[in-house]
Structure formats: C-alpha cells, structure tokens
Amino acid sequence: MDKNSKGLAGITVDETKISKVIPETSELLYRGYPVAELVEKCSFEEVVYLLWEGELPSSSQLKDFQKHERKKRPYLDKELNFLLKSLREAHPMDAIRTLISYWGAKGYVWDQNTEERKQKAIRFLAAAPVFVSAHYRLRNKLQPIPPDNNLSYSENFLKMCFNEEPSKDMVEIFDKTMILYAEHGFNASTFSARVIASTTSDVGSAITGAIGALKGPLHGGANERVMEMMKEIKKPSRAEAYLLKALKKKEKVMGFGHRVYRDQDSRVPSMEKCAHKLSEIKSNTMWMEMYDILVSTMKREKNICPNVDLPAGPVYYLMGFDIDMFTPFFVMSRIAGWSAHIIEQGENNRIIRPLSEYVGHTKRSVP
C-alpha cells in the first residue's frame, strides 16, 4: 500500500455532480455555482433545493419546497418530550444523533427510489432545528418553543431558541452560515453517509452515521474547539504568544489548514464578513481582533490559512449560544449535503467495499 494514500488521501472513490473545489483557485462550487455567490444571492432553502434537484428553484418551486418543509416540522408530542428530557444532560451532538435516529424509526424502513429518499430527507431537514432548539432550551431549564410555520428555516430556529422574533440581521447572518456549511464533497461524514447508503440502508441510518462522524474535533467539532481556544487566550494581546507557544510545542491548532485547499478555504471570506458584521452589531470586537492576530501570525510563521471553522466560532458565540451547540448547527446545515449524496448514491449504487493490506501475524497454530 502507498503510505501517502492512508486515510484514502488522494484516492478517487466515485463520481459526483454535487460539489467541487477548483484546485487552481481553491473555489468551492455547489452544482457549479460559487458558494460565495450563493451566500450573497440565495436563501438556505434555495441552496437545499439546488443540492437536491440540481438547479436553483423558480419562485413557485421555492414556495412549494418551503411549504413542504414547514409542514414536516414535528410537534413535540409526549414521546419526543420524554426522550428530550432524558437527554437533557447529554452533549448536544449525542442528543441530536439519538433524536434523528428515533425520528428515522418513526417512518417506513426501506427507501425504494429517489422520491422516497427526498421525502425522508425533508423530514430530517425540518426536524433537526426543532430538536436542536428544544434540547438547547431544556438544558438551560427553559421550556421548548413549538415551530412557527410562517417563518423561514433560520428565522424559525432562532425564534425557537430565544422565544422572540429575531432581527433581520441575525436571521441573515445565521442563514449565510447554513449555506456555507451545507456541503463539502467527500468529507468524513459525507463519505460515512454514502457508505451506509450504498448498503441500501435507509436515509435515517445514513444521516445518523454521518452525525457520529461529524462529532469528532478533526471534523465538525473543530468550531467548538476554536472558541474554547479563544476563551483560553482571553484577550487579543495574548493571541500571538499563545499561538507561537502552541507551534513550538507542535500542538494541533484548530481552525487552520484544510486537506482539499491549496490556498485559503473559499468559505472563509464570507464567514469572516458575517463575524465582523456581528461584532459591530453586538459592540464586541474583541474576538475578531484576536482572530485577526491569530490569522496573521499563522500566515507569517507557517504560511497556513484559516478554514471556515475559525471565524464560525465567534459568529455563533456572539449570537449567544453555548459552545457545545456549534456542531449541531453544522448538522442542521449539512443534512442538506448528506441527503444530496444519499440520493445520488441511490441513483447509481454499488456497495462501497474497499480493501485493506494485512500487516499482522502470518498464519499460525493455536498452542
């Protein structure tokens, strides 16, 4: 085995029409559209439609899609409330994984065709914000807020969390983060979803497995670790010394570098813009001052650029969320991309079954 291909590095395992990073420019495309343009011109719901259907929706198609998603938002019945309360002390990622698994068990088991997969996917897309917000409120000793089907995806989620109409700026910023996290090729969680889907298992099982992969700090959990690092640094004047010490000790610094980008993660400028705008709205520029110092120091010392998780940490923290809630937001968004890949896998399926090179004992006898 070529040691450089460990972890499937550099190995092409399948084809996809969903997303691509252009190597020469490090530009991320969803179905051919630059993500930076989608962030400025589209809503999250439009981007979900694009990922699942291959084209941006017309106004009537978008209206129908929004209506369908809103109808699928679950009511917190006796069973769901019991399960939520039993998960009150759990890490939010464990809670959302368990709730999504439960929600998958509420429908029919097998997916027979593309339309059935899409119908299941929209159930999970609609349920995730309800589950995440309800768990957030319960663990903070507050009663869950039911969904408002007159509100958009992001607007409804923020209202369910804070029990008040969110400002236009807050909705816009949160919606942009959803777009930026919605899809990113054959990453660990997406590949996990496709492996599960390739066995012809159901959408719920594939999404549940993807959530388990996303939880890890080398993947989705990085945005949590970024903010924990920033809180440890405490103030901008300490940022450079902190980073230099970490580099000297060869410690992993979250929020920097990315396997698929030659240069900067193309999602960073859009997320940075959100973070700076929110800093001004909240009259708290400390975290982005620290951010700028970390970025310039890492660039000077190692010529490594930030990835999208570095500015995402301050965005969600400034919104007032608990740090361990950040990765569940990633789940809410990435269900769009996971589902697109599950649908694509089902349309031209072959079970994913790689080989391994055995390096253990040669054949031997039991004494």
ZIVEN-V967220 format. One record per residue. RES is the residue in one letter. D_FIRST is the distance of its C-alpha to the first C-alpha in whole Angstrom. Layout:
BEGIN
res: (RES RES)
d_first: (D_FIRST D_FIRST)
END
This chain:
BEGIN
res: (M D K N S K G L A G I T V D E T K I S K V I P E T S E L L Y R G Y P V A E L V E K C S F E E V V Y L L W E G E L P S S S Q L K D F Q K H E R K K R P Y L D K E L N F L L K S L R E A H P M D A I R T L I S Y W G A K G Y V W D Q N T E E R K Q K A I R F L A A A P V F V S A H Y R L R N K L Q P I P P D N N L S Y S E N F L K M C F N E E P S K D M V E I F D K T M I L Y A E H G F N A S T F S A R V I A S T T S D V G S A I T G A I G A L K G P L H G G A N E R V M E M M K E I K K P S R A E A Y L L K A L K K K E K V M G F G H R V Y R D Q D S R V P S M E K C A H K L S E I K S N T M W M E M Y D I L V S T M K R E K N I C P N V D L P A G P V Y Y L M G F D I D M F T P F F V M S R I A G W S A H I I E Q G E N N R I I R P L S E Y V G H T K R S V P)
d_first: (0 4 6 9 8 8 11 11 12 13 12 15 16 20 23 26 29 30 29 27 27 28 26 28 31 29 31 31 32 33 34 34 37 36 36 38 41 40 41 44 46 44 45 42 43 43 39 39 40 39 35 36 38 37 40 42 45 49 52 52 49 48 51 50 47 48 51 48 46 49 51 47 48 48 51 51 53 53 50 48 50 50 46 46 48 46 43 46 44 40 38 39 35 35 39 38 35 37 40 38 36 40 41 38 40 43 43 42 38 37 36 37 37 37 40 40 37 39 41 39 37 41 42 39 40 43 43 41 43 46 44 42 46 47 45 46 50 50 48 50 53 54 55 52 53 53 52 54 53 55 53 50 46 46 50 50 47 49 52 51 49 53 55 57 56 54 55 54 52 50 49 48 45 44 43 42 39 39 38 35 33 34 30 27 24 21 22 21 24 24 21 22 25 24 22 25 27 25 26 29 30 33 33 34 31 29 31 31 27 27 30 28 25 27 29 26 27 24 25 29 30 30 33 35 33 35 38 38 37 40 42 41 42 45 47 46 47 45 42 41 41 39 36 36 36 33 31 33 31 28 29 27 30 30 31 29 26 24 20 22 25 25 29 31 30 33 34 35 38 40 39 40 43 44 44 46 49 48 49 52 53 53 54 51 49 48 45 44 46 43 40 41 41 38 37 39 37 34 34 36 34 30 31 29 31 32 30 33 33 35 38 37 38 42 42 42 44 47 47 48 45 44 40 38 40 37 34 36 38 34 34 37 36 32 34 35 31 30 32 32 28 29 32 30 27 30 31 28 26 23 22 19 16 13 10 9 7 10 10 14 17 18 20 24 27 29 32)
END
